Structures are given as structure tokens and as C-alpha cells.
Amino acid sequence: MKPDLRSLLAHSSLFAEPGVGREHNRVLQSAAMRRIIQRIRDVIARPDLVIPLAGSQAVVDSNTIAEYLDGVLPPDRAAEIEELCLAADKYLAEVAGCREVLQAGSQAGAWEPESSKRQGLELPSPAAFRRMYALLPDPTGRAGQTGHAAVGQVGQPFRGRRRWAMVGSVLAVACLLLGVCLYRDLAPNFQLGDQSREPGREEADGAPFAAKESPPSKGEAERHRPAVKARVPSQLGNVVTAGVTSKGLLRRQGLSKEKIWRAVPADAIVSIDDQLLSLPGYQSEIRLDNGVRLRLLGSLPPLPIPEERGMDEMGGPAILASAIRLRSTPGIDLDLQLSRGRITVANDKPQGEARVRVRFADEIWDLTLAAPGSEASLELGRYYPPGSGMELGAEEPAAEAHLFVLHGEVRLQVRYDSYMLREPPGPAEFSWNNVGAVSRRPQELQQLPPWIKSPAVSEDVQQALANFQAHLTSITPPSPLAAPINGADPVVSLLKETLNEPVVASRAVAVYGLGAIDEFPVLLEVLGNERQFAEVRRAAVVALRHWMSRDAENGRKLFEAVKKVYSSSTAEIVHHLLHGFSQAQLQQPAVYANLIAYLQHADLPVRELAFSHLRGLVHEGRAISYDPVGDPAQRRRAIEEWKKLIPEGAVPKR
């Protein structure tokens, strides 16, 4: 095979090892090839051969030459370069000089040939090639000829530069190690992560950056090292809880390896990517330094649960806890991912608009709170309509979202559509769902939903919430009780302990809190505990239905948990009873016959769920004395009364 010009350049290189690439190819030993190689060696030493590599007179540019030498130039273009070089010595000198410079840099560790073209580096001019050539030793022994006469001992300067390069590398490494040591000593004084603010610290210490009387010990520096927390700078949009108004607020740190919920102390800094959860029944307020106020609104079902509210009449989205994840986007005052629940956002800036981005499901809603005082609320709920979701993990729950304008005007941007909403009376609501068609325009409202105001709860529930908050404060950082003990999550441990409180309301609050943090195995224990209050077991039913509706896989998880404790048949019955019955199914006599038979089932969760269905569906049956945890004889008498009320093959009036 006839060698190309690049092969000849390699064999004529000043840096080629003796004998390498010369004897293994007989073609290169021909007289014609030797003449070209000698020509390359001659022209590279001539400083008078100059061509323009830039400007209007340039025929080829430096990057094209680099691409040719690396073998990435298209074949037709490479052929043009070779013809040009063989036709004119100045182009041959330029290409050969380029290769020598790149080869010299590669052997000296300065660069690789490929890097020059990737980074778009401009190659030196022909004169620069000659200067580089003059610094190199003359392997041909032609010192004193053209290009070498003025050099003298040409090898020494090049070796000197290599020695200086090695010294410079050592100094650079030493400076880097010194910088790391300084950072390890100084970093604890500049923590930007999740640290509680100490009121009056500046006043007590004098200037904020005043020197301490004695530097911290090495052990103290290690304990206070920001580690992961320092990776979240405050300028990304840290937020501060609003002191005593924030209750029942939990946090799961996004950058921490620990994925457990912790109580948030008053005025603590919470950072971007943290998950925040307001427990059911509590309202938590968060204020941003940029003037935007955020509230998380948890809620509780009525206690006791009204008998007339059957399980199959609870098909709408239940709102218990509120959960978000904080995010950051340039130009957006507040960016968050709404997982579930209700939130409000308000513009508390002295002047100007506030921009809020809310993400949920596959939606991104941009809210512009037009003026100070503007406020909006958004709720997101998920649920399974009665009778749906029977197949494990196959059907996604239904989801609904509603935006309400509480005060002022709010501009909503959804993809390419923009809507203007204002407080009632007026176009104050915008809705979305993942089930069917929904009006893509604001809806007129005369008044806001009742939950916008603080929900009315009974005195015993208020007292239960206050008592739990007091206990939650005791395990809030920096309390030593906030740290896990033997791997136990302090928040989970507190909720479990509350299940033993003598007051029904306190136990119900704990049940809904356990569901909010995904402790469904504990809810299953409550449902199957014969010593537990009936109202608490009913609360566990509501909490389990709500938890199952949050994700399609939750039904599968619960099925496996029930199967592990009881049996596969019990798990299937519990799964179906928790999903309820559609209106078409309620017209079938077999449904009622099965529910009555389940009243005598061996497992308490089945009896409890069947009784909840019958009590809600058949109003006349509320007079029948039946207790799921009563003795078998009492249950048999009650079952006979139910059979008389609903004869076999009949459907009760509703």
C-alpha cells in the first residue's frame, strides 16, 4: 500500500525512535520516498517559508491542519491538503512544523495532539515553528547548517524548561494541600447549611466576624464541619419558619443520607431540596427572605366520624397532611413540588409582584401575585373512586387540583395559556384533574371554600393537638432527644407512644400522623388490635384509604403486609373492602350477603371493614347491636338480625 503524507511525516519526525517505522515497510526505503522524507526535513528548517494562517489570504487554517494530522479530515479534503503540500514547500513546511510542535508537546506532557483541535487552539505561526525547532536537539548532527547555526548547545534550554515545569508542578500541589488545610480550619466559621439561628449572637459577640478568644479544637472543628449542609448555599432561596405560628412541621433533608422525618424548630433554616410536611390538623407558616410567605395547611376528618358518612360516600379526595419539596429556579421567588394537601402563597413584598412556580403530577403552574397583599391557595388530592383500583398496582389513583385566589389578583400561566383570576366575587377558581375533561378557564365564585379559614374542631381535638405539639417540641433539635436511639425514629416513636394515651382524640391524631409519614404497618396493627378504641380503629380505616390513594404501588405494599400477618385470602378481602363498591355494585344482592358473612370472619380487620360498610349503607341497621370485638355469641345474634333486615337475594333501600 502506498503511504500517505501523514505516514511520511511520522517517519521523517525529529522525534522518531531510531529504526522505528523505517525498516518494517520496504516501500518507505524506495528512492522516491526517501527524497520526500529528506525534503520534509529540509523545509522544516527553513524560517523563510511563511504562509498566512488567518485572514483573507489564508488557504488553510491551523485547525484544518490539526484535523488532517489527527486523521479526522474528510478524504477529499485530506487529498487537497496533500496535493497542496507536495506542490509548494511553504505548505509542506507548515504541516510538517505543526506535527513537530504537537509531537514535542506530547512527549513533554504539555498536550495531546487531539486536544488542540477539540479546544479550537490556534497553532503557532511558521516563525514560531522555527523557534520551537531551534530549542530542540539536532538528531541529524547538522549543527551549524541552516536553522541551527545560531543555536549552539540547543539541547540544554529544552531540558532546563522541563526541570522548571517539574518544580512548578510540585509547588502547585503544595499550594493545593495548603488550601485544603486552611479550608478545614476555617469552614466551621462560615456554615451556610441547615443551622438554627442563635438570637442575639451578633450582639453578644460584638462584630459578626470578631475573632474568638481561643480557636476551636480539632475535635470541635470535626463536629461542626458543615459537610453535606454546606453544599446548599443560602443564596439559593433558604426559608425560615415563622416561629410560634408553625406547628406540626416535619422535615426530611434532601441532601442528607438520613431519610427520616425530623421536627423543625422555630426560626430554623430549611434549604432547597428539603421535603416539608405539615401533619394532619396543623398549619405551618414559612417565610422567605425575598418577601414570599408560604403556609402548609393540614386538616383532620371530623371526630367521631359521623355514622351517616359511609365508606362508599367518601369517594372524593381526602386532604389530611400537606407535603412539599422546595426547589430553585432563577427568576422565580418560590419554586416547589406539591406532593399532596393544601398550601397558600402570599406576596408580602414592600412593592412589586411575586412569582411562584408550583409543580404537581406532570403540571407546572406559574403564579404571578400582582401586588403586595395578593394571596392564593392550591389543594391537591388523590383518591380511588369507590369500586376502582381493585387490580394491584394497575390503576393510578384519580387526582384533582384546585387553585383559589384569596386576595387581590393572580395571573396563572399553564403551558402556553394565561389566565387572570381575582378574589370572589369573580373568577377565583381554576381546576384540573387527570380523569376527564375539565374547563380550562377560571370559574366564578361568590365565596371561598370553608376550609380556607381555620377549620372548626372540637375542644378535645384542640387539646389533643396542643398536647402532641408539646411532646413534639421536646424532640425537636437541638434537644438531645431528637437524635435516633438504637436506630428508632424519634417522631415515629412519639406517635406510637401517643397511641397509648387515655384520650381517644389523642390516639386519632397519632393515627393520622402515622399515615402521613407512611407508617402503614402500624395502622394495620391498630386496625387488628381488639384492645383499641372503636373510633381509633375507624380512624385507621380512613388513614389507610387515604394512604392507599397516594400511589398505585401502595395497594400492593398493603396487600403484602396483610398477607404476612394474616393470610392471602384475608389480604384480598381487606384490599377489596378498602376500595369500596361502585353504585352498580351496590345494586347486587351478593354484595350485602358477603358483607353480612364477613361479620363472623376470624380476622378483626375484615369484621371491622364489613361493619363500617353496612353501617354506612343501611341506616336501619344502626340499631342492631354489633361489636366487631364482642364475643362470638353476641356477633351471631347480630348477624341473624342483619339477615332479617336484608333477606337473601334482596337489596336494601338507600
N, C-alpha and C positions, 0 to 999 in steps of 0.2 A: 504494500500500500504506500502510495506517495505521501510523504509527510507534509503537513500544512505549515504555515508560517509560525504558528504558536509552538509547534514541536521544535522548529529550528531555533526559535528564541530561547527555549528551555535548554537546548544543548549548547548554545553559544553563551549562556549566562556566565557572568564572572563568578557566581556563587555555586556553580555546578561542581559536585564532588568529582575528583579525578577518575576518569574511566567510566563514570556512571552515565548511562544513556548514550555512549559513543560506540562501543563495540557490539552492543547487543542488536543493533539494527544496521545491516550492511548497506541499506540504501543511503544512510547518512554518511557512509565512507566514500561515496562517489565523488568525482571531481566537481560536479555541478553543485552538490550540496555543500561541499567544503568551501567553495567560492562564496556561496551565500552566507554561510556562517562567518567566514572571515570578513565579509562586507559588513555584517551586523556589528562585529567587534570594532571595526574601523570607524563606522559612522557614529557610534555611541560616544566616541571620544572626541568628536569634533564640536566645539562650542559655537561654531559659526552657523550651524544648521538650526534655524529658528522658524517655527510656523505659529500663526495665531490660533489659540485655543478658545477664544471668545470673540464676540463681535461679529460684524457683518462679513469679515474676510475669512472666518473660520469655516473650513471644510468638514472637519470632525471636531468634536469636543472631548474633554477629558473623561466624562462619564461613558461616552461611547467606546473609547479606548479601553476603559476598565472592564466594560461588559464583554468586549472582544477577548481580552486576556482571560477572563473567567469562563469563557465558552458559553455565554448565555445570549449572545447576539444571534439574531436570525441568520440562517445560512447565506441568503442572498446579500444581506448587509455585510456579513463577515467576508464574503468574496470580494466585495467592493473595497474593503479596507486593505486586504492583502494585495490586490492589484495596485492600489494607490501607493502602498509601501514599496513594492518592487519596482514601481515606475519612478519614484522620487526618493532620494536619500534622506531628505528632511523629514518625510513622514515615517520612513523606516527608523530613523534615529529617535523620533518622538515615541513610537510604540516600544522600541527596544529599551529606551530610557525609562519609560513607565514601568516596564516589567522589572528592571533592575532595582528601581526605588521600592516597589512593592515587595520584592523578594528580600531586599535589605531590611526593610521594616519588619517583615515576618520573622526573619532569623534573629533580629534584635529584640523581638517581643513587642514591637510598637503597635502593629496592627496585622490583621489577616487580609489577604488580597480581596476577599469577598466583601469586607466591611466598607471598603472605600466606595463601592458603587451603591451599597444599600443606604448608606448615610448621605449620599449625594455630595461627597467631599470633592473639592476642586483639586485636581492633580497639579503638581508644580509645573512651571514653565521649562522650556529646554535649558535655559541658563541654570535653573535650579537643579536639573538633572546633572549638568556638568559639575556643579559644586558638590553634589552628593557623590558623584563618581570620583572626584578628586580626594574625598575623605576616605575612600576605600583603598585597601592594599591592592597592588597590581599583581595579580597571579601570573601574568604572562611574562613578567620580568622585563617589561619595556619601559621602565622608568627613564625619564629624560626625553621620551618621544612626545608627540603632540598630546596634550591633555594631561601629561604627568611631569613635564619638565619643571614646573614651578612648585611642585608639591614637596619634594624631599622625602622625609620619612613619613609616608602617608598613612601607615597603619597605626601609629601612636595616637593621633587625635581621636580616631573612632573608638579605640579601646578605652581611652580616657572618658569619653562620653558614657560608655556602658558602665564604667565604675561609678560615675556620678549618678546614673539612673538607679543603680542598686542602693546607693546611700540615700537617695531621695525616697525610695520605697520604704526603707527601714524607718526613716523619720516620719513618713505618713502613717505607718502602723502605730508608732509610738504616740503620735498625736491622737489617733483614734482611741487607743486604750485610755489615755488621759481624759478624753471627753466622756467616756463611759463611766470612769470613776467619779468624775465631777457630777454627772447626772445622778448616780446612785446616792450621792450625799445630799444633793440639793433638791431632788424630786419631791420628797415629802413636804417641802415648804410651798409647793405650787400644785396641789392636787386640784383637779378640775372635775373629778367624777362625782359619785354619789356620796356626798358628805353632809352631815347635818350641820346647819349653821349654828354658831355659838353666839347668842345675843350679847352685845356689849364687848365682844372680844377686842375690837379695834380700840375702844375707849380704855380697856384695861391694859392693853399692851402699848398704848401710845400710837405711834405711826404704824400703819398696817404692815410695813416691811421692816420694822425695827429689829435689830439684832437681838438674839436671845442671850441670856446671861451665860448659858453653857450649851454647847452643841449637843444634839441628841446622840445617845449611844448607838452603836451598830445594831443592837437588838431592837431598839425603838425604831430606828430607820427601817428595818426589815418589816416590823409590824405595821407601820403606817405607809408602806410603799403603795402607791395607787394601783400598780399592776394593771388589771383589766379596766378599772374605772377611769384611769387617766386617759384611756383611748377615746373617751367621749368628751370632746371639748364643750365648754358651756356655750360657745357661740352658735352651736347647732340648734339651740332653742330649748334649753333646760326650763323646766317649770317648777313652781313652788306651790305646795299645798297651802290652803288658806287657813291655817291654824285651827281654832276650835270648831270651825264650821265643817271641817272634814271628819267624818266618822265612818267606820267600817270600810276603810280603804286599804286594799292589799296591793302588793306589787310583786311582779316576777321580773327580775332584772334580765334584760335581753342579752347583755354581754357577759353575764356570769355563768359559770359552769353549773351552779346550783339552780335547778328549775323548780323551786318551791316557792309558795306564796309567803310573803312576809308582810307584817303590818307596817304601815307608813307613818312615821312620827310627824307631828305638826311642824310645818315650815321646813320639811326635808326636801332636798333637791331630787327630782326624778328626771331621768335622762331619756334621750331619744332611744327608741327601740325597746323601752321598758313596757311591760304589759301592766295595766292598771285595772283593778276590779273593785267595784263598789258592791258590797254584799247586799242581799235582799233586805229591804227595809231601811237602808241607809242612803244618805245623799252626801256626796263628796265633791268639794269645790277645789279647783286648781286654777291658779293664776299664772299667766305667762308674763315675763318681763316686758314683752312688746305690747302689753295692754289688752290681750285677749283673755277672756275668762271662760273656763270650761267647767261644767258640772256633770257628774255621773249620778243618775237617779235610779236607785234600786227600789223595788216595791215588793209587797207581800200580799198573798191572797188573803181574803177575809178569814178570821179565826174566831170561832169554829167555822169550818166550811159549811155553808148552808145545805141542808138536806135536799132542797128543791133543785140544787145545781148538780145534776148528774154528771158522770164522767163523759157521757156522749154529748153533753151540751157544752163541753169545754173544748170545742174544736178550734177556736181561734188561737192566735199566738199568745202564749203566756209570757209575761215580762216579769222576771224576778231580778237577777243580777244584771249589772251593766259592765261591759268589758271592752277595753280599747287597747290598741298598741300605738304608741307615739312614733311618728316618722318625721322626716325633714325634707323639705323641698325649697330650693332658693326662690324667693319672691312670694312664698306662702307663709302667712303668720302662724297658722296651725295646720298641721297635716297629721291625720290619724286614721287608723284602721278600726272601724266599728265592728266588733265581733257579735255583740248582742246587746239588747237593752235600750235604755233611753239616755240621751245626753242633751245638754243645752250649751250653746256658744253665744257669747255676748261681746260686743265691741265696747271696751272700757277705755279706749284711747282718748287723749285730750282732744284730738281732732283727726279727721281723715277716716278712710274706710279700713276695714279689716277683712282679710282674705283667709278663708278656711276651706280646706280640702278634706272631704270625708269619703273613705273607701269602704265598700262592703260588697260581698259577693263578687261579681265582675263589674260593678258600677264604680264610677268616680264622679262625685258631685262637688262642684266648686261653688262655694257660697261667698258672696261679697256683701258684708254687712255695711250698708251705705254710709252710716253716720254714727257717731258716738251714741250709745244707748240702744242701738239695734240689737235684737236678740232673736235667736231661732232655736228650735228643738227638733230632734230627729229620733225616731224609735225604729228598731229593727227586731222583729220577732220571727221565729221559725216554729213550725208545728206540722203534725201529721193530721189531716182531716180524718174523722172517725172512719174506721174500716180500711184505711190505706196503710201502706208500709208493712204489709204482712210478710213479704219476702225479705229475708235478712240481707241488708246491705244493698238491695237492688234499686230502691227508690229514694231519691233525695227528698228531704222534707220541703214543704212549702215555705216560702219566705215572703214577708211583707215589710215595706219600709214606708214611713210617713214623715214628711217634713212640715213643720208648723212655724209660722212667723209669729213670735210673741209680741215684739215691739218694733216699730219702725218699718223700714223697707229692706228687702233682701233680694239680690239678684242671683238666680240659680243658673248655672251652666252645666248641662248634661250633654256630653259629646259636642255636637255642633249646634245644639238648640239652647236658647237663652230664654229665661222666664223671669218676670218681675212679680214678686209677691209682697204683700203688706199685711199688717195686723188686722184682725177682724174689727168690724165687718168689712169683708173684702176677700180677694183671692189669697187666702192664707195657708192653703194646704196643697202639697204635691205628693202623689202616691206612686208606688212601684210594687210589683210582685213578680215572682218567677213562675206563675201558674198560667195565667191567661191574659187577655187584653186588658189594658188599663188606660185611662185617659191621660194623654201626655200633655196636660195643661193644668194650670192651677185650678183648685176647686174653691168655690165661695164658702166662707164660714161666717156664721153670725157670732159664735163664741168658741172659745178654745175647749179642748177636752178637759174633763175634771182632773185628770192626773197631773196636769201642768202645775196645779197648786199642790202643796204638801198633802199627801193622801191622809184621810181620816182613819186612824187606828184606835183600837180600844186602849183603855188605860193599862190593862195588864200587858198588852203587846208593847206599849211605850216603855213600861218599866223593864220588860224583858230585853228590849233593845239597849236601854241605858245600862243595865247590868252587864250585858255581854260586852259593850264598849269599854266599860271599866276593866274587865278582865283582859280585853284585847290590848288596852294601853299598857298593862303590866308586862306583856311580852313584846312590846314594841322597842326596837333599837333606840338608844344604846343599852337597854336593860339586858342584864346577863341571861334572863330567861328567854330572850329572843333567839339564842343560838340553839340549834338542834341538839337534843340529848339522846345519846345512843341511836342516832340516825332518825329519831322521831321528829316530824314536822311540828313546831310549836302551835301553829294555827290549827292543824288537824287535831292535835291532842286536846286543845281547848274546846273545839266543837264537840268532840267525843265526850269530854267531861260534862259539857252542858246538857247532854242527853240524859244525865242522871239528876238534873235539877228537879225539885219537887213541883215546880210550876209548869203547866202544860205549855204556856206561851213560850217560855224559855227553851223548852225542848223543840218546839216547832221552828223557832228561829234557827236553832242549830241544824235541824234537818234541811232547811232551805239553804243554809250556808254550805253544808256538805255537798249538796247537789251543785252549787255554784262552782266549787273547786274540784269537781269530777270525782268525788269520793263515793261513787255509786255502790261499791261493795258494802259500805256502812249503811246506806239506805236500804239495801236488801236485808241486812241484819235487822234493822228497825222494823221492816215490814213483816218479818218472820218471828219477831220477839213477842211471845204471849204475855210477858210482863209489862209491855209498853202500853201507854195510854192509847185508846182507840183513835183519838184525834191526832195523835202523833203518827200513828200508822197511816191514817188518811193523808196527812201531810207528806209522808214518804211516797205515797202513790202519786200525788201531784208533782213532787220533785222528780220522781223517776220518769214520768211522762214528759216533763219539760226537758230533762237531760237527754232522753232518747231523741227528742226532736231537734237537737242541736247539730247532729251529724248522722249520716246514714249508717256509719260503722258502729255507732253506739248501741244500736239494737243487737248487733252480733255480739258485742262485748257483754251486754247484759245476759243474753241467752247463754253464753258460755259460763258466766258466773252462776246463774241459777242451776244450770246443769251440773256444775261441780258440787254445789251444796245439796241439791235435791236429786233430780233425775231429768232425762231428756224429755219425757212426756210432760213433766211439770214445767220445764223451761218453755216448751211450745205453748202450753195453756197460758202461762203468765205473759208471754210475748203477745198473744192474740188479745188477751183481756186488756192489756195496757194500751193497745192500739184502738180498742173500742169497736163499735159497729156503725155502719152507714145506715141511712134511712131505709134503703132497700132491704138490708139485712134484718132490720128491726121488724119487718113485716113477715118474717119467717118464724113459725112456732118452735122450730128446733132450737133457735137461739135461747128462748126462755126456758125450755126443757133442760138444756145443758147448764144454764146458769143455776137453776134450782138444784141440779145434781151436784154441781161444784160446791154447794153449801156444806156438803158432807165429805169433801175431799180431805185426804190425810194431811196435806201441807197447808199451813196457815196462809201463805201468800195467795193461794188460789181461792180459799174461802173468803179472805178479805176483799179481793178484787171482785168476785162474783156478787158479794153482798153490796158493794158500792154501786155496781151496775143496777141491780134490782131495786135498790132504794131510790136511785135517781130516775129510773124508768117507770116504775109502778108506784104512784103516790099512795094508793090504798095499802100497799104492803108495809108502809112505815109504822103501822100499828102492830105489826107482828113482832113479837119479842124474840129477837135472834141475836146471839153474840158469837162472833167467829171463834172466840177463845173459850166459850162456855163448854160445859160437859156434854158428851155425846148424846145423852138422853134429851137434854134441852134442845140441841140442834135438830134431833129427829122430829120432835114435836113441831118446831118452827117450820121444818121442811114440809110436813103434812099440811100445815096452814097455807103455805105458798102454793102447794099443788091444788088445793081447793080454790084459791084465788085465781090461779091460771091453769085451768084444766089442760090435759094433754091435747095437742093439736089446736089450741086457741092462742090468740094474740091479744094482750090486754089493751084496753083503751088508754090513750095517752092524751 
